[in-house]
Amino acid sequence: MSEGGRRGDSDASFAVAAPQLQGKYDLADFDRMVATNVRGVFVAIRASSPHLREGGRIITIGSNTAVRTAFPGASVYSMTKGAVASLVRGIAIDLAPRGITVNNAAWTYRDRHDSCSR
């Protein structure tokens, strides 16, 4: 976290993605990750959806760890991505009458690696 308690974009990314073993997981880190990865998505969709026209699109960024924890220390991160996947399925049903689609793009490490090397 940067000076004065203000989070910059890169600060939030690194603080949120830091893997930790479950037994050593600090509750403040847990709360920050849930606030960023789950609450942040909910708040963004809630704020933007009233402004979307019929047939609009919402795309969230997911992870394959939502269904498969990829490495030790990723349990909380995986849980938050699973929560987002579930949230998206529900919101898709809620917004379907307006013709708005909601998708969760769940990339894998390989997808990201391959796209960066092109």
N, CA, C and O atoms as CSV, one atom per row, in Angstrom:
chain,resi,resn,atom,element,x,y,z
A,1,MET,N,N,0.844,-1.164,0.000
A,1,MET,CA,C,0.000,0.000,0.000
A,1,MET,C,C,0.891,1.230,0.000
A,1,MET,O,O,1.910,1.264,0.690
A,2,SER,N,N,0.513,2.229,-0.765
A,2,SER,CA,C,1.341,3.414,-0.861
A,2,SER,C,C,1.132,4.330,0.340
A,2,SER,O,O,0.270,4.087,1.185
A,3,GLU,N,N,1.938,5.383,0.397
A,3,GLU,CA,C,1.893,6.329,1.514
A,3,GLU,C,C,0.488,6.862,1.738
A,3,GLU,O,O,-0.272,7.038,0.785
A,4,GLY,N,N,0.143,7.117,2.980
A,4,GLY,CA,C,-1.138,7.726,3.320
A,4,GLY,C,C,-2.318,6.781,3.227
A,4,GLY,O,O,-3.464,7.220,3.333
A,5,GLY,N,N,-2.070,5.500,3.033
A,5,GLY,CA,C,-3.168,4.537,2.973
A,5,GLY,C,C,-3.901,4.538,1.651
A,5,GLY,O,O,-4.904,3.839,1.510
A,6,ARG,N,N,-3.437,5.297,0.683
A,6,ARG,CA,C,-4.095,5.349,-0.615
A,6,ARG,C,C,-3.518,4.249,-1.491
A,6,ARG,O,O,-2.299,4.110,-1.598
A,7,ARG,N,N,-4.382,3.473,-2.114
A,7,ARG,CA,C,-3.940,2.368,-2.961
A,7,ARG,C,C,-3.839,2.814,-4.404
A,7,ARG,O,O,-4.788,3.367,-4.960
A,8,GLY,N,N,-2.693,2.574,-5.006
A,8,GLY,CA,C,-2.549,2.779,-6.439
A,8,GLY,C,C,-2.942,1.515,-7.157
A,8,GLY,O,O,-3.103,0.468,-6.530
A,9,ASP,N,N,-3.101,1.597,-8.476
A,9,ASP,CA,C,-3.533,0.426,-9.236
A,9,ASP,C,C,-2.602,-0.761,-9.041
A,9,ASP,O,O,-3.057,-1.869,-8.758
A,10,SER,N,N,-1.301,-0.535,-9.191
A,10,SER,CA,C,-0.385,-1.660,-9.063
A,10,SER,C,C,-0.294,-2.155,-7.622
A,10,SER,O,O,-0.104,-3.349,-7.392
A,11,ASP,N,N,-0.427,-1.254,-6.652
A,11,ASP,CA,C,-0.413,-1.679,-5.256
A,11,ASP,C,C,-1.537,-2.672,-4.985
A,11,ASP,O,O,-1.321,-3.705,-4.350
A,12,ALA,N,N,-2.731,-2.358,-5.466
A,12,ALA,CA,C,-3.879,-3.227,-5.237
A,12,ALA,C,C,-3.664,-4.579,-5.901
A,12,ALA,O,O,-3.992,-5.613,-5.320
A,13,SER,N,N,-3.118,-4.583,-7.109
A,13,SER,CA,C,-2.906,-5.838,-7.821
A,13,SER,C,C,-1.962,-6.749,-7.065
A,13,SER,O,O,-2.238,-7.939,-6.907
A,14,PHE,N,N,-0.865,-6.211,-6.603
A,14,PHE,CA,C,0.107,-7.051,-5.925
A,14,PHE,C,C,-0.355,-7.459,-4.540
A,14,PHE,O,O,-0.123,-8.594,-4.125
A,15,ALA,N,N,-0.996,-6.567,-3.825
A,15,ALA,CA,C,-1.472,-6.900,-2.480
A,15,ALA,C,C,-2.545,-7.975,-2.543
A,15,ALA,O,O,-2.604,-8.845,-1.674
A,16,VAL,N,N,-3.383,-7.925,-3.551
A,16,VAL,CA,C,-4.502,-8.843,-3.660
A,16,VAL,C,C,-4.063,-10.221,-4.131
A,16,VAL,O,O,-4.635,-11.225,-3.707
A,17,ALA,N,N,-3.068,-10.290,-4.990
A,17,ALA,CA,C,-2.690,-11.565,-5.577
A,17,ALA,C,C,-1.632,-12.323,-4.771
A,17,ALA,O,O,-1.224,-13.415,-5.167
A,18,ALA,N,N,-1.192,-11.769,-3.667
A,18,ALA,CA,C,-0.126,-12.409,-2.897
A,18,ALA,C,C,-0.607,-13.729,-2.303
A,18,ALA,O,O,-1.496,-13.735,-1.452
A,19,PRO,N,N,-0.022,-14.863,-2.749
A,19,PRO,CA,C,-0.449,-16.149,-2.203
A,19,PRO,C,C,0.056,-16.328,-0.772
A,19,PRO,O,O,1.177,-15.946,-0.435
A,20,GLN,N,N,-0.787,-16.908,0.039
A,20,GLN,CA,C,-0.418,-17.199,1.421
A,20,GLN,C,C,-1.078,-18.508,1.821
A,20,GLN,O,O,-2.182,-18.819,1.375
A,21,LEU,N,N,-0.406,-19.259,2.651
A,21,LEU,CA,C,-0.988,-20.502,3.129
A,21,LEU,C,C,-2.125,-20.191,4.081
A,21,LEU,O,O,-2.047,-19.230,4.847
A,22,GLN,N,N,-3.163,-20.976,4.045
A,22,GLN,CA,C,-4.396,-20.716,4.785
A,22,GLN,C,C,-4.144,-20.463,6.260
A,22,GLN,O,O,-4.714,-19.526,6.819
A,23,GLY,N,N,-3.318,-21.256,6.904
A,23,GLY,CA,C,-3.089,-21.113,8.333
A,23,GLY,C,C,-2.365,-19.843,8.714
A,23,GLY,O,O,-2.392,-19.443,9.878
A,24,LYS,N,N,-1.719,-19.201,7.756
A,24,LYS,CA,C,-0.951,-17.988,8.020
A,24,LYS,C,C,-1.584,-16.755,7.390
A,24,LYS,O,O,-0.981,-15.682,7.364
A,25,TYR,N,N,-2.796,-16.913,6.887
A,25,TYR,CA,C,-3.448,-15.830,6.156
A,25,TYR,C,C,-3.918,-14.751,7.121
A,25,TYR,O,O,-4.694,-15.027,8.036
A,26,ASP,N,N,-3.458,-13.549,6.923
A,26,ASP,CA,C,-3.843,-12.420,7.754
A,26,ASP,C,C,-5.273,-11.997,7.399
A,26,ASP,O,O,-5.614,-11.898,6.220
A,27,LEU,N,N,-6.104,-11.749,8.410
A,27,LEU,CA,C,-7.500,-11.387,8.147
A,27,LEU,C,C,-7.625,-10.072,7.390
A,27,LEU,O,O,-8.567,-9.896,6.617
A,28,ALA,N,N,-6.706,-9.156,7.595
A,28,ALA,CA,C,-6.746,-7.894,6.841
A,28,ALA,C,C,-6.511,-8.168,5.352
A,28,ALA,O,O,-7.157,-7.550,4.505
A,29,ASP,N,N,-5.599,-9.082,5.025
A,29,ASP,CA,C,-5.356,-9.454,3.630
A,29,ASP,C,C,-6.581,-10.157,3.050
A,29,ASP,O,O,-6.957,-9.918,1.902
A,30,PHE,N,N,-7.195,-11.020,3.844
A,30,PHE,CA,C,-8.414,-11.702,3.415
A,30,PHE,C,C,-9.504,-10.684,3.085
A,30,PHE,O,O,-10.120,-10.748,2.021
A,31,ASP,N,N,-9.738,-9.748,4.002
A,31,ASP,CA,C,-10.770,-8.725,3.792
A,31,ASP,C,C,-10.477,-7.878,2.555
A,31,ASP,O,O,-11.389,-7.546,1.799
A,32,ARG,N,N,-9.206,-7.529,2.349
A,32,ARG,CA,C,-8.824,-6.716,1.190
A,32,ARG,C,C,-9.065,-7.488,-0.107
A,32,ARG,O,O,-9.548,-6.923,-1.088
A,33,MET,N,N,-8.728,-8.772,-0.110
A,33,MET,CA,C,-8.926,-9.557,-1.323
A,33,MET,C,C,-10.406,-9.729,-1.640
A,33,MET,O,O,-10.806,-9.612,-2.799
A,34,VAL,N,N,-11.219,-10.004,-0.633
A,34,VAL,CA,C,-12.662,-10.146,-0.851
A,34,VAL,C,C,-13.251,-8.807,-1.302
A,34,VAL,O,O,-14.095,-8.768,-2.197
A,35,ALA,N,N,-12.805,-7.716,-0.683
A,35,ALA,CA,C,-13.311,-6.392,-1.052
A,35,ALA,C,C,-12.960,-6.048,-2.497
A,35,ALA,O,O,-13.777,-5.478,-3.220
A,36,THR,N,N,-11.762,-6.390,-2.909
A,36,THR,CA,C,-11.334,-6.063,-4.271
A,36,THR,C,C,-11.941,-7.006,-5.296
A,36,THR,O,O,-12.539,-6.558,-6.274
A,37,ASN,N,N,-11.795,-8.292,-5.083
A,37,ASN,CA,C,-12.164,-9.272,-6.096
A,37,ASN,C,C,-13.654,-9.587,-6.151
A,37,ASN,O,O,-14.154,-9.962,-7.212
A,38,VAL,N,N,-14.371,-9.449,-5.055
A,38,VAL,CA,C,-15.799,-9.786,-5.050
A,38,VAL,C,C,-16.644,-8.514,-4.938
A,38,VAL,O,O,-17.453,-8.224,-5.819
A,39,ARG,N,N,-16.458,-7.773,-3.876
A,39,ARG,CA,C,-17.261,-6.562,-3.679
A,39,ARG,C,C,-17.032,-5.562,-4.809
A,39,ARG,O,O,-17.973,-4.915,-5.269
A,40,GLY,N,N,-15.782,-5.436,-5.254
A,40,GLY,CA,C,-15.470,-4.503,-6.339
A,40,GLY,C,C,-16.233,-4.828,-7.613
A,40,GLY,O,O,-16.739,-3.925,-8.279
A,41,VAL,N,N,-16.322,-6.098,-7.955
A,41,VAL,CA,C,-17.069,-6.519,-9.141
A,41,VAL,C,C,-18.554,-6.222,-8.962
A,41,VAL,O,O,-19.206,-5.701,-9.867
A,42,PHE,N,N,-19.084,-6.557,-7.786
A,42,PHE,CA,C,-20.502,-6.303,-7.520
A,42,PHE,C,C,-20.819,-4.811,-7.625
A,42,PHE,O,O,-21.802,-4.426,-8.258
A,43,VAL,N,N,-19.994,-3.981,-7.010
A,43,VAL,CA,C,-20.232,-2.531,-7.017
A,43,VAL,C,C,-20.147,-1.981,-8.442
A,43,VAL,O,O,-20.962,-1.145,-8.830
A,44,ALA,N,N,-19.175,-2.441,-9.216
A,44,ALA,CA,C,-19.026,-1.968,-10.592
A,44,ALA,C,C,-20.241,-2.341,-11.441
A,44,ALA,O,O,-20.736,-1.521,-12.214
A,45,ILE,N,N,-20.718,-3.573,-11.298
A,45,ILE,CA,C,-21.898,-3.998,-12.064
A,45,ILE,C,C,-23.130,-3.230,-11.602
A,45,ILE,O,O,-23.938,-2.784,-12.418
A,46,ARG,N,N,-23.264,-3.083,-10.312
A,46,ARG,CA,C,-24.421,-2.357,-9.760
A,46,ARG,C,C,-24.453,-0.912,-10.254
A,46,ARG,O,O,-25.520,-0.385,-10.569
A,47,ALA,N,N,-23.286,-0.275,-10.321
A,47,ALA,CA,C,-23.229,1.124,-10.754
A,47,ALA,C,C,-23.438,1.271,-12.259
A,47,ALA,O,O,-24.026,2.254,-12.712
A,48,SER,N,N,-22.966,0.311,-13.025
A,48,SER,CA,C,-23.018,0.458,-14.484
A,48,SER,C,C,-24.277,-0.095,-15.135
A,48,SER,O,O,-24.705,0.426,-16.165
A,49,SER,N,N,-24.876,-1.122,-14.576
A,49,SER,CA,C,-25.991,-1.788,-15.257
A,49,SER,C,C,-27.204,-0.885,-15.522
A,49,SER,O,O,-27.849,-1.059,-16.556
A,50,PRO,N,N,-27.546,0.065,-14.649
A,50,PRO,CA,C,-28.687,0.918,-14.985
A,50,PRO,C,C,-28.445,1.790,-16.224
A,50,PRO,O,O,-29.396,2.280,-16.833
A,51,HIS,N,N,-27.188,1.981,-16.591
A,51,HIS,CA,C,-26.849,2.851,-17.715
A,51,HIS,C,C,-26.691,2.101,-19.031
A,51,HIS,O,O,-26.513,2.718,-20.081
A,52,LEU,N,N,-26.754,0.780,-18.980
A,52,LEU,CA,C,-26.604,-0.013,-20.198
A,52,LEU,C,C,-27.897,-0.035,-20.992
A,52,LEU,O,O,-28.988,-0.127,-20.430
A,53,ARG,N,N,-27.758,0.050,-22.303
A,53,ARG,CA,C,-28.917,-0.073,-23.187
A,53,ARG,C,C,-29.305,-1.541,-23.332
A,53,ARG,O,O,-28.535,-2.436,-22.983
A,54,GLU,N,N,-30.491,-1.772,-23.845
A,54,GLU,CA,C,-30.912,-3.139,-24.129
A,54,GLU,C,C,-29.891,-3.765,-25.074
A,54,GLU,O,O,-29.462,-3.141,-26.044
A,55,GLY,N,N,-29.508,-4.999,-24.780
A,55,GLY,CA,C,-28.514,-5.695,-25.585
A,55,GLY,C,C,-27.078,-5.391,-25.175
A,55,GLY,O,O,-26.136,-5.790,-25.860
A,56,GLY,N,N,-26.909,-4.686,-24.060
A,56,GLY,CA,C,-25.575,-4.344,-23.590
A,56,GLY,C,C,-24.799,-5.564,-23.116
A,56,GLY,O,O,-25.332,-6.672,-23.057
A,57,ARG,N,N,-23.552,-5.348,-22.785
A,57,ARG,CA,C,-22.668,-6.429,-22.367
A,57,ARG,C,C,-21.898,-6.045,-21.113
A,57,ARG,O,O,-21.455,-4.906,-20.962
A,58,ILE,N,N,-21.748,-7.008,-20.221
A,58,ILE,CA,C,-20.880,-6.869,-19.058
A,58,ILE,C,C,-19.938,-8.054,-19.090
A,58,ILE,O,O,-20.367,-9.202,-19.202
A,59,ILE,N,N,-18.646,-7.766,-18.991
A,59,ILE,CA,C,-17.645,-8.833,-18.977
A,59,ILE,C,C,-16.772,-8.634,-17.746
A,59,ILE,O,O,-16.186,-7.568,-17.556
A,60,THR,N,N,-16.688,-9.655,-16.920
A,60,THR,CA,C,-15.818,-9.616,-15.753
A,60,THR,C,C,-14.597,-10.485,-16.030
A,60,THR,O,O,-14.606,-11.326,-16.929
A,61,ILE,N,N,-13.555,-10.269,-15.246
A,61,ILE,CA,C,-12.325,-11.045,-15.413
A,61,ILE,C,C,-12.286,-12.128,-14.342
A,61,ILE,O,O,-12.261,-11.843,-13.145
A,62,GLY,N,N,-12.282,-13.356,-14.793
A,62,GLY,CA,C,-12.260,-14.491,-13.881
A,62,GLY,C,C,-10.922,-15.203,-13.922
A,62,GLY,O,O,-9.913,-14.651,-14.362
A,63,SER,N,N,-10.939,-16.421,-13.460
A,63,SER,CA,C,-9.733,-17.240,-13.441
A,63,SER,C,C,-10.141,-18.700,-13.405
A,63,SER,O,O,-11.168,-19.056,-12.827
A,64,ASN,N,N,-9.334,-19.537,-14.021
A,64,ASN,CA,C,-9.625,-20.966,-13.952
A,64,ASN,C,C,-9.460,-21.492,-12.531
A,64,ASN,O,O,-9.878,-22.613,-12.237
A,65,THR,N,N,-8.858,-20.700,-11.646
A,65,THR,CA,C,-8.736,-21.134,-10.252
A,65,THR,C,C,-10.084,-21.137,-9.544
A,65,THR,O,O,-10.189,-21.625,-8.419
A,66,ALA,N,N,-11.115,-20.602,-10.187
A,66,ALA,CA,C,-12.452,-20.657,-9.596
A,66,ALA,C,C,-12.922,-22.095,-9.428
A,66,ALA,O,O,-13.723,-22.391,-8.542
A,67,VAL,N,N,-12.431,-22.978,-10.268
A,67,VAL,CA,C,-12.818,-24.389,-10.193
A,67,VAL,C,C,-11.643,-25.310,-9.899
A,67,VAL,O,O,-11.835,-26.488,-9.596
A,68,ARG,N,N,-10.431,-24.780,-9.988
A,68,ARG,CA,C,-9.253,-25.604,-9.747
A,68,ARG,C,C,-8.160,-24.742,-9.121
A,68,ARG,O,O,-7.565,-23.903,-9.797
A,69,THR,N,N,-7.900,-24.943,-7.850
A,69,THR,CA,C,-6.835,-24.194,-7.193
A,69,THR,C,C,-5.511,-24.648,-7.776
A,69,THR,O,O,-5.155,-25.825,-7.715
A,70,ALA,N,N,-4.790,-23.695,-8.341
A,70,ALA,CA,C,-3.628,-24.026,-9.152
A,70,ALA,C,C,-2.331,-24.224,-8.378
A,70,ALA,O,O,-1.426,-24.902,-8.863
A,71,PHE,N,N,-2.226,-23.647,-7.189
A,71,PHE,CA,C,-0.954,-23.708,-6.491
A,71,PHE,C,C,-1.176,-23.497,-5.002
A,71,PHE,O,O,-2.197,-22.933,-4.608
A,72,PRO,N,N,-0.242,-23.937,-4.166
A,72,PRO,CA,C,-0.383,-23.749,-2.719
A,72,PRO,C,C,-0.478,-22.269,-2.379
A,72,PRO,O,O,0.242,-21.446,-2.945
A,73,GLY,N,N,-1.349,-21.943,-1.472
A,73,GLY,CA,C,-1.516,-20.566,-1.040
A,73,GLY,C,C,-2.549,-19.788,-1.834
A,73,GLY,O,O,-2.744,-18.597,-1.591
A,74,ALA,N,N,-3.210,-20.438,-2.776
A,74,ALA,CA,C,-4.169,-19.740,-3.634
A,74,ALA,C,C,-5.617,-19.963,-3.209
A,74,ALA,O,O,-6.530,-19.603,-3.952
A,75,SER,N,N,-5.849,-20.538,-2.051
A,75,SER,CA,C,-7.224,-20.897,-1.675
A,75,SER,C,C,-8.146,-19.686,-1.573
A,75,SER,O,O,-9.284,-19.746,-2.040
A,76,VAL,N,N,-7.692,-18.608,-0.983
A,76,VAL,CA,C,-8.559,-17.437,-0.822
A,76,VAL,C,C,-8.780,-16.758,-2.170
A,76,VAL,O,O,-9.904,-16.369,-2.487
A,77,TYR,N,N,-7.734,-16.612,-2.957
A,77,TYR,CA,C,-7.873,-16.049,-4.303
A,77,TYR,C,C,-8.864,-16.883,-5.113
A,77,TYR,O,O,-9.754,-16.337,-5.764
A,78,SER,N,N,-8.706,-18.211,-5.072
A,78,SER,CA,C,-9.605,-19.104,-5.797
A,78,SER,C,C,-11.041,-18.943,-5.329
A,78,SER,O,O,-11.970,-18.955,-6.136
A,79,MET,N,N,-11.222,-18.790,-4.008
A,79,MET,CA,C,-12.564,-18.596,-3.467
A,79,MET,C,C,-13.200,-17.327,-4.023
A,79,MET,O,O,-14.381,-17.325,-4.371
A,80,THR,N,N,-12.419,-16.244,-4.107
A,80,THR,CA,C,-12.990,-14.990,-4.604
A,80,THR,C,C,-13.354,-15.103,-6.075
A,80,THR,O,O,-14.367,-14.550,-6.503
A,81,LYS,N,N,-12.555,-15.802,-6.846
A,81,LYS,CA,C,-12.866,-15.965,-8.265
A,81,LYS,C,C,-14.072,-16.880,-8.454
A,81,LYS,O,O,-14.850,-16.689,-9.389
A,82,GLY,N,N,-14.235,-17.871,-7.577
A,82,GLY,CA,C,-15.436,-18.703,-7.608
A,82,GLY,C,C,-16.681,-17.897,-7.271
A,82,GLY,O,O,-17.744,-18.101,-7.858
A,83,ALA,N,N,-16.539,-16.977,-6.320
A,83,ALA,CA,C,-17.665,-16.112,-5.949
A,83,ALA,C,C,-18.069,-15.227,-7.122
A,83,ALA,O,O,-19.258,-15.025,-7.366
A,84,VAL,N,N,-17.095,-14.703,-7.841
A,84,VAL,CA,C,-17.398,-13.857,-9.003
A,84,VAL,C,C,-18.099,-14.678,-10.081
A,84,VAL,O,O,-19.059,-14.204,-10.688
A,85,ALA,N,N,-17.636,-15.893,-10.326
A,85,ALA,CA,C,-18.279,-16.747,-11.326
A,85,ALA,C,C,-19.740,-17.003,-10.964
A,85,ALA,O,O,-20.612,-16.972,-11.832
A,86,SER,N,N,-20.003,-17.252,-9.698
A,86,SER,CA,C,-21.372,-17.480,-9.239
A,86,SER,C,C,-22.205,-16.198,-9.335
A,86,SER,O,O,-23.355,-16.228,-9.772
A,87,LEU,N,N,-21.624,-15.096,-8.929
A,87,LEU,CA,C,-22.306,-13.796,-9.004
A,87,LEU,C,C,-22.710,-13.480,-10.441
A,87,LEU,O,O,-23.826,-13.024,-10.692
A,88,VAL,N,N,-21.811,-13.720,-11.372
A,88,VAL,CA,C,-22.076,-13.435,-12.782
A,88,VAL,C,C,-23.238,-14.275,-13.308
A,88,VAL,O,O,-24.082,-13.774,-14.052
A,89,ARG,N,N,-23.281,-15.542,-12.925
A,89,ARG,CA,C,-24.393,-16.392,-13.378
A,89,ARG,C,C,-25.729,-15.835,-12.891
A,89,ARG,O,O,-26.702,-15.808,-13.644
A,90,GLY,N,N,-25.779,-15.394,-11.644
A,90,GLY,CA,C,-27.012,-14.841,-11.110
A,90,GLY,C,C,-27.391,-13.512,-11.742
A,90,GLY,O,O,-28.553,-13.289,-12.079
A,91,ILE,N,N,-26.416,-12.632,-11.902
A,91,ILE,CA,C,-26.698,-11.323,-12.496
A,91,ILE,C,C,-27.104,-11.475,-13.956
A,91,ILE,O,O,-27.917,-10.695,-14.454
A,92,ALA,N,N,-26.547,-12.473,-14.652
A,92,ALA,CA,C,-26.949,-12.723,-16.038
A,92,ALA,C,C,-28.442,-13.028,-16.116
A,92,ALA,O,O,-29.126,-12.575,-17.034
A,93,ILE,N,N,-28.939,-13.787,-15.161
A,93,ILE,CA,C,-30.372,-14.095,-15.118
A,93,ILE,C,C,-31.172,-12.835,-14.808
A,93,ILE,O,O,-32.216,-12.590,-15.412
A,94,ASP,N,N,-30.676,-12.035,-13.859
A,94,ASP,CA,C,-31.370,-10.803,-13.487
A,94,ASP,C,C,-31.475,-9.818,-14.650
A,94,ASP,O,O,-32.495,-9.145,-14.799
A,95,LEU,N,N,-30.437,-9.729,-15.469
A,95,LEU,CA,C,-30.402,-8.730,-16.540
A,95,LEU,C,C,-30.891,-9.268,-17.880
A,95,LEU,O,O,-31.024,-8.502,-18.835
A,96,ALA,N,N,-31.160,-10.562,-17.970
A,96,ALA,CA,C,-31.617,-11.168,-19.222
A,96,ALA,C,C,-32.887,-10.516,-19.787
A,96,ALA,O,O,-32.979,-10.354,-21.004
A,97,PRO,N,N,-33.861,-10.140,-18.964
A,97,PRO,CA,C,-35.047,-9.502,-19.530
A,97,PRO,C,C,-34.748,-8.204,-20.298
A,97,PRO,O,O,-35.541,-7.790,-21.143
A,98,ARG,N,N,-33.635,-7.578,-20.014
A,98,ARG,CA,C,-33.225,-6.362,-20.730
A,98,ARG,C,C,-32.312,-6.679,-21.914
A,98,ARG,O,O,-31.824,-5.772,-22.590
A,99,GLY,N,N,-32.085,-7.968,-22.160
A,99,GLY,CA,C,-31.230,-8.368,-23.260
A,99,GLY,C,C,-29.758,-8.126,-22.996
A,99,GLY,O,O,-28.955,-8.127,-23.929
A,100,ILE,N,N,-29.390,-7.918,-21.744
A,100,ILE,CA,C,-27.997,-7.676,-21.372
A,100,ILE,C,C,-27.351,-9.009,-21.042
A,100,ILE,O,O,-27.879,-9.786,-20.246
A,101,THR,N,N,-26.218,-9.267,-21.652
A,101,THR,CA,C,-25.485,-10.493,-21.345
A,101,THR,C,C,-24.363,-10.178,-20.367
A,101,THR,O,O,-23.761,-9.105,-20.406
A,102,VAL,N,N,-24.102,-11.131,-19.497
A,102,VAL,CA,C,-23.046,-10.980,-18.501
A,102,VAL,C,C,-22.167,-12.223,-18.599
A,102,VAL,O,O,-22.646,-13.348,-18.454
A,103,ASN,N,N,-20.883,-12.007,-18.847
A,103,ASN,CA,C,-19.949,-13.108,-19.003
A,103,ASN,C,C,-18.746,-12.917,-18.099
A,103,ASN,O,O,-18.350,-11.793,-17.788
A,104,ASN,N,N,-18.179,-14.029,-17.686
A,104,ASN,CA,C,-16.978,-14.044,-16.855
A,104,ASN,C,C,-15.871,-14.695,-17.682
A,104,ASN,O,O,-15.877,-15.909,-17.885
A,105,ALA,N,N,-14.926,-13.893,-18.155
A,105,ALA,CA,C,-13.821,-14.402,-18.966
A,105,ALA,C,C,-12.786,-15.017,-18.036
A,105,ALA,O,O,-12.043,-14.303,-17.361
A,106,ALA,N,N,-12.742,-16.325,-18.004
A,106,ALA,CA,C,-11.854,-17.042,-17.084
A,106,ALA,C,C,-10.627,-17.527,-17.827
A,106,ALA,O,O,-10.611,-18.626,-18.381
A,107,TRP,N,N,-9.600,-16.696,-17.832
A,107,TRP,CA,C,-8.362,-17.014,-18.520
A,107,TRP,C,C,-7.536,-18.004,-17.711
A,107,TRP,O,O,-7.689,-18.129,-16.496
A,108,THR,N,N,-6.682,-18.685,-18.403
A,108,THR,CA,C,-5.705,-19.558,-17.749
A,108,THR,C,C,-4.328,-18.919,-17.890
A,108,THR,O,O,-4.150,-17.982,-18.668
A,109,TYR,N,N,-3.381,-19.415,-17.154
A,109,TYR,CA,C,-2.006,-18.919,-17.280
A,109,TYR,C,C,-1.539,-19.071,-18.719
A,109,TYR,O,O,-0.920,-18.162,-19.272
A,110,ARG,N,N,-1.829,-20.203,-19.323
A,110,ARG,CA,C,-1.386,-20.457,-20.691
A,110,ARG,C,C,-1.987,-19.448,-21.675
A,110,ARG,O,O,-1.292,-18.970,-22.572
A,111,ASP,N,N,-3.275,-19.123,-21.511
A,111,ASP,CA,C,-3.902,-18.122,-22.374
A,111,ASP,C,C,-3.146,-16.802,-22.313
A,111,ASP,O,O,-2.825,-16.207,-23.341
A,112,ARG,N,N,-2.870,-16.354,-21.098
A,112,ARG,CA,C,-2.168,-15.077,-20.919
A,112,ARG,C,C,-0.746,-15.151,-21.471
A,112,ARG,O,O,-0.286,-14.222,-22.135
A,113,HIS,N,N,-0.060,-16.241,-21.200
A,113,HIS,CA,C,1.321,-16.395,-21.657
A,113,HIS,C,C,1.371,-16.407,-23.186
A,113,HIS,O,O,2.208,-15.729,-23.783
A,114,ASP,N,N,0.484,-17.169,-23.819
A,114,ASP,CA,C,0.474,-17.264,-25.275
A,114,ASP,C,C,0.163,-15.916,-25.920
A,114,ASP,O,O,0.778,-15.558,-26.925
A,115,SER,N,N,-0.779,-15.170,-25.359
A,115,SER,CA,C,-1.154,-13.890,-25.964
A,115,SER,C,C,-0.049,-12.852,-25.808
A,115,SER,O,O,0.079,-11.957,-26.644
A,116,CYS,N,N,0.747,-12.959,-24.754
A,116,CYS,CA,C,1.841,-12.005,-24.542
A,116,CYS,C,C,3.026,-12.290,-25.441
A,116,CYS,O,O,3.820,-11.388,-25.710
A,117,SER,N,N,3.166,-13.517,-25.911
A,117,SER,CA,C,4.347,-13.875,-26.698
A,117,SER,C,C,4.117,-13.696,-28.201
A,117,SER,O,O,5.013,-13.992,-28.992
A,118,ARG,N,N,2.961,-13.229,-28.604
A,118,ARG,CA,C,2.675,-13.042,-30.032
A,118,ARG,C,C,3.211,-11.739,-30.532
A,118,ARG,O,O,3.059,-11.421,-31.711
